[in-house]
Amino acid sequence: MSLFRRGDVWWCQVYRDGVRHQFSTGTGNRRQAEAVEDKFKRELHAKAFGLVDFDPTITIGTLVAHYMAKGKPSVYHTERIKQFLPCFADVQANRLTRGALADYRNQRLSGGVKDATVNRDLSVLRRVLNWSIDEQLIPANPLGRLKLARERRFHRPIMSVREEQQVLAAAPEYLRNFIIAALDLGMRKGELLGQRNEHIDFDRNLLAVSRSKTPEGDARELPFTARVREILLKLHKPSGVVFTFQGQPILDNKKGWAATLKRAGVRHFRVHDLRHTANVRWLESGTMADVRMALLGHMSAGRVHDRYTHISIHEKRAAMARLEAWYKQQLDQLKGENNGTAESSTANATGCSETE
């Protein structure tokens, strides 16, 4: 008999797989003790077969709290969570409906954001729910078959060499170094801010990306241009991240970027547009698509075995050499235009003086 009394309290003794489990039921009532025993046996059985009793009232807010504590969220995920959590924090996970998601989308769209932005929010919410399944917090993901809205493609501005010169002239030194590296290497903002000195080989003139957004971009090797080499040598330390501000790693440079664009008097650019600009410059300087994709660290599942994943360092160096030649040509052309404008202004001023 598994139930027995000790004094006025019923105790339970259960064997499972040769292991004895003995505990107090905490009650002197036989019927209540039997209920406690039955519940304990069911829990043991569920654990033996990998079954879990899920909490049907668990909320999205609770799941997010677990994810933030144990799921190692990135800065990107944290920012997206800040957007959707106020709307879904008190919603039970098993009551999350398409109607609630549609209401959230309409609310966000009315605030001026685009479908693409809402898609990013819902993708992170879906990620949190998938993580919660793995952690056995919920039995299923209510967003598992959610179809995101189709996104329209928008034109992204490409920074001209003239605009680049204006921006560099207005930028503080720490940001100027970052901008030049982004334009010549095509690395993502996070990749550049996380780039470590230990992964730079000055003898071979190569930089190995320390940490990429995608696994395919990890440790890809990039030759660097002469002006990037000069910056890397100037900032080089035995270890630690390359780009710092007042000796500390840069967590974000949005405010400095916005202030620099305002001082420069140029149109609006996102920091990520520097990466698009690098891609277009490689294109205009004659670099083939496969080499550009290898430099940028792009790869889709269907192209795992395509040629561009095996692009040699020689081809990458050639691409950087073409970029430097293209950039020099653009600078010379810009200087010629500026000199022509200056000479025209001088001639007009002289003509006016003679007329007078």
Sine and cosine of phi, psi and omega as CSV:
sin_phi,cos_phi,sin_psi,cos_psi,sin_omega,cos_omega
0.00,0.00,0.77,-0.64,-0.11,-0.99
-0.99,0.11,-0.35,0.93,0.03,-1.00
-0.99,-0.16,0.70,-0.72,0.07,-1.00
-0.49,-0.87,0.38,-0.92,-0.07,-1.00
-0.99,-0.15,0.61,-0.80,0.20,-0.98
-0.79,-0.62,0.97,-0.24,-0.11,-0.99
0.93,0.36,-0.82,-0.57,-0.01,-1.00
-0.99,-0.15,0.09,1.00,-0.10,-0.99
-0.90,-0.44,0.65,-0.76,0.08,-1.00
-0.99,0.11,0.69,-0.72,0.08,-1.00
-0.91,-0.42,0.40,-0.92,-0.02,-1.00
-0.84,-0.54,0.65,-0.76,0.06,-1.00
-0.72,-0.69,0.90,-0.43,-0.08,-1.00
-0.79,-0.61,0.67,-0.74,0.08,-1.00
-0.96,-0.28,0.73,-0.69,0.05,-1.00
-0.64,-0.77,0.87,-0.49,0.00,-1.00
0.80,0.60,0.65,0.76,0.06,-1.00
0.99,0.16,0.02,1.00,-0.01,-1.00
-0.96,-0.28,0.76,-0.65,0.01,-1.00
-1.00,0.01,0.78,-0.63,0.08,-1.00
-0.92,-0.40,0.89,-0.45,-0.02,-1.00
-0.79,-0.62,0.75,-0.66,-0.04,-1.00
-0.37,-0.93,0.30,-0.95,0.05,-1.00
-1.00,0.07,0.68,-0.74,0.06,-1.00
-0.99,0.16,-0.25,0.97,0.05,-1.00
0.97,0.23,0.24,0.97,-0.03,-1.00
-0.62,-0.78,0.47,-0.88,0.09,-1.00
-0.99,-0.13,0.01,1.00,0.00,-1.00
-1.00,-0.01,0.84,-0.54,-0.08,-1.00
-0.88,0.47,-0.68,0.73,-0.04,-1.00
-0.90,0.43,-0.68,0.73,0.04,-1.00
-0.90,0.43,-0.63,0.78,0.02,-1.00
-0.89,0.45,-0.64,0.77,0.04,-1.00
-0.90,0.43,-0.60,0.80,0.03,-1.00
-0.91,0.41,-0.66,0.75,0.04,-1.00
-0.90,0.44,-0.68,0.74,0.01,-1.00
-0.88,0.47,-0.69,0.72,-0.02,-1.00
-0.89,0.45,-0.67,0.74,0.01,-1.00
-0.90,0.44,-0.66,0.75,0.00,-1.00
-0.91,0.42,-0.66,0.75,0.02,-1.00
-0.89,0.45,-0.65,0.76,0.03,-1.00
-0.91,0.42,-0.63,0.78,0.03,-1.00
-0.91,0.41,-0.66,0.75,0.06,-1.00
-0.88,0.47,-0.68,0.73,0.00,-1.00
-0.89,0.45,-0.68,0.74,0.00,-1.00
-0.89,0.45,-0.66,0.75,0.01,-1.00
-0.91,0.41,-0.61,0.79,-0.02,-1.00
-0.89,0.46,-0.53,0.85,-0.04,-1.00
-0.94,-0.33,0.28,0.96,0.06,-1.00
0.95,0.32,0.38,0.92,0.01,-1.00
-1.00,-0.09,0.51,-0.86,-0.05,-1.00
-0.73,-0.69,0.64,-0.76,0.14,-0.99
-1.00,0.07,0.95,-0.31,-0.05,-1.00
-0.99,0.10,0.51,-0.86,0.06,-1.00
-0.99,0.12,0.93,-0.36,-0.06,-1.00
-0.94,0.33,-0.23,0.97,-0.05,-1.00
-0.98,-0.17,0.07,1.00,-0.06,-1.00
-0.89,0.46,0.68,-0.73,-0.09,-1.00
-0.98,-0.20,0.26,-0.97,0.06,-1.00
-0.87,0.49,-0.62,0.78,0.01,-1.00
-0.87,0.49,-0.64,0.77,0.02,-1.00
-0.92,0.39,-0.67,0.74,0.01,-1.00
-0.89,0.45,-0.66,0.75,0.02,-1.00
-0.90,0.44,-0.63,0.77,0.02,-1.00
-0.88,0.48,-0.69,0.73,0.06,-1.00
-0.89,0.47,-0.68,0.73,-0.03,-1.00
-0.90,0.43,-0.68,0.74,0.00,-1.00
-0.91,0.43,-0.54,0.84,-0.05,-1.00
-0.99,0.15,-0.57,0.82,-0.14,-0.99
-0.84,-0.55,-0.27,0.96,-0.13,-0.99
-1.00,0.04,0.00,1.00,-0.01,-1.00
0.78,0.62,0.86,0.50,-0.02,-1.00
-0.94,0.35,0.55,-0.83,0.09,-1.00
-0.99,0.16,0.15,-0.99,0.06,-1.00
-0.87,0.49,-0.64,0.77,0.02,-1.00
-0.86,0.50,-0.73,0.68,0.00,-1.00
-0.90,0.44,-0.64,0.77,0.01,-1.00
-0.88,0.47,-0.66,0.75,0.00,-1.00
-0.91,0.41,-0.62,0.78,0.01,-1.00
-0.94,0.33,-0.60,0.80,0.03,-1.00
-0.88,0.47,-0.60,0.80,0.03,-1.00
-0.86,0.51,-0.46,0.89,-0.05,-1.00
-0.98,0.20,-0.73,0.69,-0.12,-0.99
-1.00,-0.05,-0.32,0.95,-0.10,-1.00
-0.88,0.48,-0.67,0.74,0.01,-1.00
-0.84,0.54,-0.49,0.87,-0.03,-1.00
-0.99,0.11,-0.50,0.87,-0.15,-0.99
-0.89,-0.45,0.01,1.00,-0.12,-0.99
-0.82,0.57,-0.66,0.75,-0.08,-1.00
-1.00,-0.09,0.08,1.00,-0.01,-1.00
-0.99,0.11,0.76,-0.64,0.07,-1.00
-0.92,0.39,0.66,-0.75,-0.07,-1.00
-0.85,0.53,-0.60,0.80,-0.03,-1.00
-0.98,0.18,-0.01,1.00,0.04,-1.00
-0.90,-0.43,0.25,0.97,0.05,-1.00
-0.97,0.25,0.91,-0.42,-0.12,-0.99
-0.91,-0.41,0.26,-0.97,0.07,-1.00
-0.89,0.45,-0.53,0.85,0.04,-1.00
-0.89,0.46,-0.66,0.75,0.03,-1.00
-0.90,0.43,-0.62,0.78,0.02,-1.00
-0.93,0.37,-0.61,0.79,0.04,-1.00
-0.90,0.43,-0.64,0.77,0.05,-1.00
-0.89,0.46,-0.66,0.75,0.01,-1.00
-0.90,0.44,-0.69,0.73,0.01,-1.00
-0.88,0.48,-0.71,0.70,-0.02,-1.00
-0.89,0.45,-0.63,0.78,0.01,-1.00
-0.89,0.46,-0.69,0.73,-0.01,-1.00
-0.93,0.36,-0.64,0.77,0.00,-1.00
-0.91,0.42,-0.59,0.81,0.03,-1.00
-0.92,0.39,-0.33,0.94,0.04,-1.00
-1.00,0.08,0.00,1.00,0.09,-1.00
0.98,-0.20,-0.02,1.00,0.03,-1.00
-0.99,0.10,0.21,-0.98,-0.03,-1.00
-0.98,-0.21,0.23,-0.97,0.01,-1.00
-0.83,0.56,-0.59,0.80,-0.02,-1.00
-0.87,0.49,-0.63,0.78,0.00,-1.00
-0.92,0.40,-0.68,0.73,0.03,-1.00
-0.90,0.44,-0.63,0.78,0.05,-1.00
-0.85,0.53,-0.63,0.77,0.01,-1.00
-0.91,0.42,-0.66,0.75,0.03,-1.00
-0.86,0.51,-0.77,0.64,-0.07,-1.00
-0.93,0.36,-0.50,0.87,0.05,-1.00
-0.91,0.42,-0.64,0.77,0.03,-1.00
-0.94,0.34,-0.62,0.78,0.08,-1.00
-0.87,0.49,-0.68,0.73,0.04,-1.00
-0.89,0.45,-0.60,0.80,0.04,-1.00
-0.90,0.44,-0.68,0.73,0.03,-1.00
-0.87,0.49,-0.67,0.74,-0.01,-1.00
-0.93,0.38,-0.64,0.77,0.06,-1.00
-0.89,0.46,-0.66,0.75,0.06,-1.00
-0.88,0.48,-0.63,0.78,-0.01,-1.00
-0.91,0.42,-0.55,0.84,0.09,-1.00
-0.90,0.43,-0.72,0.69,0.01,-1.00
-0.87,0.49,-0.55,0.84,0.01,-1.00
-1.00,0.07,0.08,1.00,0.02,-1.00
0.86,0.51,0.63,0.78,0.08,-1.00
-1.00,-0.06,-0.51,0.86,0.05,-1.00
-0.68,-0.73,0.44,-0.90,-0.05,-1.00
-0.99,0.15,-0.44,0.90,-0.08,-1.00
-0.44,-0.90,0.33,-0.95,0.00,-1.00
-0.98,-0.18,0.92,-0.40,0.01,-1.00
-0.91,0.41,-0.24,0.97,0.02,-1.00
-0.97,-0.23,0.21,0.98,-0.08,-1.00
-0.84,0.54,-0.57,0.82,-0.03,-1.00
-0.93,-0.36,0.34,0.94,-0.01,-1.00
-0.93,0.38,0.76,-0.64,0.08,-1.00
-0.99,-0.14,0.84,-0.55,0.01,-1.00
-0.98,0.21,0.40,-0.92,0.00,-1.00
-0.91,0.40,0.57,-0.82,0.06,-1.00
-0.93,0.37,0.67,-0.74,-0.07,-1.00
-0.97,-0.23,0.71,-0.70,0.10,-0.99
-0.99,0.14,0.60,-0.80,0.03,-1.00
-1.00,0.04,0.75,-0.66,-0.03,-1.00
-0.92,-0.39,0.52,-0.86,0.03,-1.00
-0.93,0.38,0.75,-0.66,0.05,-1.00
-0.97,-0.26,0.74,-0.67,-0.03,-1.00
-0.93,0.37,0.61,-0.79,0.05,-1.00
-0.94,-0.35,0.79,-0.61,-0.06,-1.00
-0.97,0.26,0.83,-0.55,0.05,-1.00
-0.98,0.22,0.24,-0.97,0.03,-1.00
-0.90,0.43,-0.60,0.80,0.04,-1.00
-0.88,0.48,-0.72,0.69,0.02,-1.00
-0.91,0.41,-0.59,0.80,0.04,-1.00
-0.87,0.50,-0.69,0.73,0.00,-1.00
-0.89,0.45,-0.62,0.78,0.03,-1.00
-0.91,0.42,-0.67,0.74,-0.03,-1.00
-0.92,0.38,-0.70,0.72,-0.01,-1.00
-0.90,0.45,-0.58,0.81,0.01,-1.00
-0.93,0.38,-0.47,0.88,-0.05,-1.00
-1.00,-0.07,-0.19,0.98,-0.12,-0.99
-1.00,0.06,0.59,-0.80,0.16,-0.99
-0.92,0.40,0.32,-0.95,-0.15,-0.99
-0.85,0.52,-0.68,0.74,-0.06,-1.00
-0.89,0.45,-0.59,0.81,0.00,-1.00
-0.98,0.19,-0.54,0.84,0.05,-1.00
-0.87,0.49,-0.67,0.74,0.03,-1.00
-0.88,0.48,-0.69,0.72,0.00,-1.00
-0.89,0.45,-0.70,0.71,-0.05,-1.00
-0.89,0.46,-0.71,0.70,0.00,-1.00
-0.88,0.48,-0.70,0.72,0.00,-1.00
-0.90,0.44,-0.64,0.77,0.00,-1.00
-0.92,0.40,-0.64,0.77,-0.03,-1.00
-0.95,0.32,-0.54,0.84,-0.07,-1.00
-1.00,-0.07,-0.42,0.91,-0.04,-1.00
-0.97,-0.25,-0.34,0.94,0.02,-1.00
0.93,0.36,0.34,0.94,-0.02,-1.00
-0.98,0.17,0.46,-0.89,0.08,-1.00
-0.93,0.37,0.35,-0.94,-0.01,-1.00
-0.85,0.52,-0.73,0.69,-0.01,-1.00
-0.89,0.45,-0.58,0.82,0.03,-1.00
-0.91,0.41,-0.69,0.73,-0.01,-1.00
-0.93,0.38,-0.71,0.71,-0.02,-1.00
-0.92,0.38,-0.40,0.92,0.02,-1.00
-0.99,-0.14,0.03,1.00,-0.04,-1.00
-0.92,0.39,0.73,-0.68,-0.07,-1.00
-0.96,-0.30,0.53,-0.85,-0.01,-1.00
-0.89,0.45,-0.52,0.86,-0.04,-1.00
-0.89,0.46,-0.32,0.95,-0.09,-1.00
-0.97,-0.23,0.39,0.92,0.04,-1.00
-0.91,-0.42,0.80,-0.60,-0.01,-1.00
-0.92,-0.38,0.98,-0.18,-0.04,-1.00
-0.96,0.27,-0.43,0.90,0.03,-1.00
-0.92,0.40,-0.63,0.77,0.01,-1.00
-1.00,-0.10,-0.08,1.00,-0.02,-1.00
0.87,0.49,0.71,0.71,-0.06,-1.00
-0.75,-0.66,0.54,-0.84,0.07,-1.00
-0.84,-0.54,0.79,-0.62,0.09,-1.00
-0.99,-0.16,0.85,-0.53,-0.05,-1.00
-0.87,0.49,0.83,-0.56,-0.10,-1.00
-0.94,0.33,-0.72,0.70,-0.07,-1.00
-0.48,-0.88,0.89,-0.45,-0.04,-1.00
-0.97,-0.25,0.33,-0.95,0.09,-1.00
-0.91,0.42,-0.55,0.83,-0.03,-1.00
-0.91,-0.41,0.55,-0.84,0.04,-1.00
-0.84,0.54,-0.53,0.85,-0.03,-1.00
-0.92,0.40,-0.44,0.90,-0.03,-1.00
-1.00,0.04,-0.17,0.99,-0.01,-1.00
-0.89,0.46,0.72,-0.69,0.11,-0.99
0.87,0.50,0.33,0.94,0.11,-0.99
-0.94,0.35,0.56,-0.83,-0.07,-1.00
-0.99,-0.16,0.72,-0.70,-0.02,-1.00
-0.80,-0.60,0.85,-0.53,0.19,-0.98
-0.93,0.37,0.44,-0.90,0.03,-1.00
-0.85,-0.53,0.43,-0.90,-0.02,-1.00
-0.96,0.27,0.14,-0.99,-0.04,-1.00
-0.89,0.46,-0.65,0.76,-0.05,-1.00
-0.96,0.28,-0.51,0.86,0.08,-1.00
-0.94,0.33,-0.62,0.78,0.04,-1.00
-0.87,0.50,-0.66,0.75,0.01,-1.00
-0.87,0.49,-0.66,0.75,0.01,-1.00
-0.92,0.39,-0.71,0.71,-0.04,-1.00
-0.90,0.44,-0.61,0.79,0.05,-1.00
-0.91,0.41,-0.65,0.76,-0.02,-1.00
-0.91,0.41,-0.59,0.81,-0.06,-1.00
-1.00,-0.06,-0.03,1.00,-0.18,-0.98
-0.91,0.41,0.69,-0.73,0.12,-0.99
-0.71,-0.70,0.30,-0.95,-0.01,-1.00
-0.85,0.53,-0.55,0.83,-0.02,-1.00
-0.42,-0.91,0.10,-1.00,0.01,-1.00
1.00,-0.08,0.09,-1.00,-0.02,-1.00
-0.95,0.32,0.46,-0.89,-0.06,-1.00
-0.97,0.25,-0.78,0.63,-0.14,-0.99
-1.00,-0.07,0.89,-0.46,-0.03,-1.00
-0.73,-0.68,0.23,-0.97,0.10,-0.99
-0.75,-0.66,0.88,-0.48,-0.06,-1.00
0.81,0.59,0.64,0.77,0.07,-1.00
0.99,0.15,-0.03,1.00,-0.03,-1.00
-0.93,-0.38,0.56,-0.83,0.07,-1.00
-0.84,0.54,0.58,-0.81,0.01,-1.00
-1.00,0.05,0.88,-0.48,0.03,-1.00
-0.99,0.14,-0.59,0.81,0.03,-1.00
-0.36,-0.93,0.48,-0.88,0.00,-1.00
-0.78,-0.62,0.45,0.89,-0.04,-1.00
-0.89,0.46,-0.71,0.70,-0.06,-1.00
-0.91,0.41,-0.71,0.71,0.03,-1.00
-0.89,0.45,-0.60,0.80,0.03,-1.00
-0.91,0.42,-0.74,0.68,-0.01,-1.00
-0.89,0.47,-0.68,0.73,0.01,-1.00
-0.90,0.43,-0.60,0.80,0.00,-1.00
-0.92,0.39,-0.69,0.72,0.02,-1.00
-0.88,0.48,-0.62,0.78,0.00,-1.00
-0.91,0.41,-0.69,0.72,0.02,-1.00
-0.91,0.41,-0.60,0.80,-0.04,-1.00
-0.96,0.29,-0.39,0.92,0.00,-1.00
0.95,0.32,0.53,0.85,0.01,-1.00
-0.96,-0.26,0.18,-0.98,0.03,-1.00
-0.92,0.39,0.18,-0.98,-0.07,-1.00
-0.96,0.29,0.72,-0.69,0.14,-0.99
-0.76,-0.65,0.58,-0.81,0.22,-0.98
-1.00,0.09,0.37,-0.93,0.08,-1.00
-0.86,0.51,-0.61,0.80,-0.03,-1.00
-0.91,0.41,-0.34,0.94,0.03,-1.00
-0.92,0.39,-0.34,0.94,0.08,-1.00
-0.90,0.43,-0.58,0.82,0.04,-1.00
-0.93,0.37,-0.67,0.74,0.07,-1.00
-0.88,0.47,-0.64,0.77,0.00,-1.00
-0.89,0.46,-0.67,0.74,0.03,-1.00
-0.86,0.51,-0.68,0.73,0.00,-1.00
-0.88,0.47,-0.70,0.71,-0.01,-1.00
-0.92,0.39,-0.61,0.79,0.02,-1.00
-0.91,0.41,-0.63,0.77,0.09,-1.00
-0.89,0.46,-0.65,0.76,0.03,-1.00
-0.88,0.48,-0.75,0.66,-0.06,-1.00
-0.94,0.34,-0.38,0.92,0.02,-1.00
-1.00,0.02,0.02,1.00,0.13,-0.99
0.98,-0.17,0.30,0.95,0.00,-1.00
-1.00,0.06,0.74,-0.67,-0.04,-1.00
-0.94,0.35,0.36,-0.93,-0.07,-1.00
-0.87,0.50,-0.67,0.75,-0.03,-1.00
-0.87,0.50,-0.66,0.75,-0.01,-1.00
-0.94,0.35,-0.65,0.76,0.02,-1.00
-0.87,0.49,-0.68,0.73,0.00,-1.00
-0.90,0.44,-0.61,0.79,0.03,-1.00
-0.91,0.40,-0.64,0.77,0.01,-1.00
-0.92,0.40,-0.62,0.79,-0.05,-1.00
-0.99,0.14,-0.27,0.96,-0.02,-1.00
0.98,0.19,0.47,0.88,0.03,-1.00
-1.00,0.05,0.66,-0.75,0.14,-0.99
-0.33,-0.95,0.70,-0.72,0.10,-1.00
-0.94,-0.35,0.33,-0.94,-0.10,-1.00
-0.86,0.52,-0.54,0.84,-0.04,-1.00
-0.98,0.21,-0.09,1.00,-0.08,-1.00
-0.87,-0.50,0.38,0.93,-0.07,-1.00
-0.84,0.54,-0.62,0.78,-0.10,-1.00
-0.98,-0.20,0.17,0.99,0.01,-1.00
-0.93,0.36,0.25,-0.97,-0.12,-0.99
-0.87,0.49,-0.56,0.83,-0.17,-0.99
-0.92,0.39,-0.34,0.94,0.03,-1.00
-0.96,0.28,-0.17,0.99,-0.01,-1.00
-0.89,-0.46,0.42,0.91,0.01,-1.00
-0.88,0.47,0.74,-0.67,-0.05,-1.00
-0.98,0.18,0.33,-0.94,0.07,-1.00
-0.87,0.49,-0.57,0.83,0.01,-1.00
-0.86,0.51,-0.69,0.73,0.01,-1.00
-0.92,0.38,-0.58,0.82,0.04,-1.00
-0.93,0.37,-0.66,0.75,0.04,-1.00
-0.89,0.46,-0.65,0.76,0.02,-1.00
-0.88,0.47,-0.63,0.78,0.03,-1.00
-0.89,0.45,-0.67,0.74,0.02,-1.00
-0.92,0.39,-0.60,0.80,0.03,-1.00
-0.91,0.41,-0.66,0.75,0.05,-1.00
-0.90,0.44,-0.63,0.78,0.02,-1.00
-0.89,0.46,-0.70,0.71,0.01,-1.00
-0.88,0.47,-0.66,0.75,0.02,-1.00
-0.90,0.43,-0.68,0.74,0.02,-1.00
-0.89,0.46,-0.69,0.72,-0.04,-1.00
-0.91,0.42,-0.66,0.75,0.02,-1.00
-0.89,0.46,-0.66,0.75,0.03,-1.00
-0.88,0.47,-0.68,0.74,0.01,-1.00
-0.90,0.43,-0.65,0.76,0.03,-1.00
-0.90,0.43,-0.69,0.72,0.01,-1.00
-0.88,0.47,-0.66,0.75,0.01,-1.00
-0.91,0.42,-0.65,0.76,0.01,-1.00
-0.91,0.42,-0.66,0.75,0.03,-1.00
-0.90,0.43,-0.63,0.78,0.04,-1.00
-0.88,0.47,-0.66,0.75,0.03,-1.00
-0.91,0.42,-0.67,0.74,0.01,-1.00
-0.91,0.42,-0.64,0.77,0.03,-1.00
-0.91,0.41,-0.64,0.77,0.03,-1.00
-0.89,0.45,-0.65,0.76,0.03,-1.00
-0.91,0.42,-0.65,0.76,0.01,-1.00
-0.91,0.42,-0.68,0.74,0.01,-1.00
-0.91,0.42,-0.62,0.78,0.03,-1.00
-0.90,0.44,-0.65,0.76,0.00,-1.00
-0.91,0.41,-0.64,0.77,0.02,-1.00
-0.90,0.43,-0.69,0.73,-0.01,-1.00
-0.90,0.44,-0.66,0.75,0.01,-1.00
-0.90,0.43,-0.65,0.76,-0.01,-1.00
-0.92,0.40,-0.62,0.78,0.02,-1.00
-0.92,0.39,-0.65,0.76,0.02,-1.00
-0.88,0.48,-0.67,0.74,0.03,-1.00
-0.89,0.46,-0.65,0.76,-0.02,-1.00
-0.90,0.43,-0.67,0.75,0.01,-1.00
-0.91,0.41,-0.62,0.79,-0.01,-1.00
-0.90,0.44,-0.64,0.77,0.02,-1.00
-0.92,0.39,0.00,0.00,0.00,0.00
